[in-house]
């Protein structure tokens, strides 16, 4: 059976990383995968997918609104049909729904779409396009209950929640890198490292994290806290400028994009997110498998993974003072960090990508079989 993943880009984002995770756990004997993407500059995961045996197709263009990509995809599907197209970008999915209806039934694949983000986060035109085309899909998936709850009510019952997950065994193995990574980063044995893995976008609220870091590092009774940030994005320069304004110096370190982000996370003592909006972050799942206590905002699918006071501490959105208090409380209490971290590691077992892949591939088979029956 042949499956084509369709996504806007293969850059360093959560949805893109989920494809890499899925590829590693896939049924290599009975399914053949291809990943098609549109934006040339977003190619960070191309090499990893290709090395793992996933065929790569670049459809060209700089934006989903450049509809030449849809024409190229249509030609490709007529020439070499697949059984299932699985969309991972909302606007791309809306356009694909319409395009697939122009294909002859004998070569028309089933279409499944994963909702990675809350509907209110989509641009207005994207929401309108999805409203007009959503019913054309064969199946809908959401990455969390919170994401599903934002789908318009008339379609919500038909949306299945599937936590996509991470390679638990591979992530857990990164724990052994802790001492090496801390040495590479010049971190002291007594440093309490609070780390974030997130791109520089408005919804990640890096300015709130920086304000919290200024409070924590200025506390004379606090622990020797060092913040570490892994990520890149359009707001990077603005956040670096804010860092300078606050005088954080090397108490807040920028590592940029790292292919070994999970290995870097092994050096953390606390994982944090200051997000205003989330689906269910891949980095959060990695952190829990690593046994890191989390301090994060109470948004999106985060409370579905982290129970306040059990695996971490949840705080309100845009509240730097509350974020700082939670950071300080954990940084100065190693016993509590250990308890929360152990609970996080236990909870992290539920995020095994192999479980999600088995469910998703079963859905692919069902959709392909139904499509084949409809052609007969």
Helices and strands as residue ranges (DSSP letters): E 2-7, H 14-25, E 32-37, H 46-51, E 55-58, H 68-79, E 84-87, H 90-100, G 105-107, E 110-115, G 119-121, H 124-133, G 134-136, E 139-142, H 145-149, H 153-156, E 159-161, H 168-173, G 174-177, H 178-184, E 192-197, G 202-204, H 206-218, E 225-230, H 236-246, G 249-251, E 252-256, H 261-265, E 270-273, H 282-289, E 293-297, H 302-305, E 312-315, H 320-331, H 334-348, G 349-351, H 353-375
